[in-house]
Amino acid sequence: MQKQHIITISGKPGSGKSSTADRVAELLSYTRYSSGDFVREIIRKHGLTLAEFNQKATENHEIDHEIDEELRKLREQKDIVIDSRLGFYWIPESFKVYLDLDIDVATARIYKDSINNQRRSSTESGKSITEVQKLVQARLKNEKDRFRSLYGVDPYKRENFDLIINTARQSPESVSLAVYDNYVKWLKTDTWKQVVNEVPLGFSLQ
């Protein structure tokens, strides 16, 4: 498979996909794309709220197909970074990055963001940390079930990726640099073995 100058970034909720994609695109002077932008455009086009979109997506997969079509179009481009749950699937020749962390850290981050009203939907604001964790778990299950049903793919299966980074004890800067360094190596390497980047317990790069 011919490698492309494309990085796709996926991962768990709260793992830092959006901020990592922003920083990596800046480091490489690449163009940044996000499936979240496609979702917002489709929501606007259909006159839906985010809650209505999420409900409709579980019952009607036409919206999923609209988003996926936009992603597939990006295969013809180069020098781009894509933040997307299924970017690795639609663009298999990309450098595929997965950002991981455990449910407790994810919940804490999302809860903090909801308190600060940052990039989280109104469905999560005002919730207790226990309620947020239930929402995160439900979201993970919903996405696994939906994408398995649609495409037979698990978006959270680590074996699908070239680079796995556990972001729990890392700063956005250290995560972005890890993506950058490994991507440069990947471009120069004929055979690539999956790399796992994580900071041991007791240490931190934050």
Protein Blocks (a to p, Z undefined) as FASTA:
>chain_A
ZZddddddeddehilmmmmmmmmmmmnopacddfklmmmmmmmmnopafklmmmmmmmmm
klmmmmmmmmmmmmmpghiadddfklmmmmmmbccddddddfklmmmmmmmmmmnopaia
fklgopafklmmmmmmmmmmmmmmmmmmmnopafkbmklpmbdcdfklccfklmmmmmmm
mmmmmmmpmbdcdddddddehiacZZ
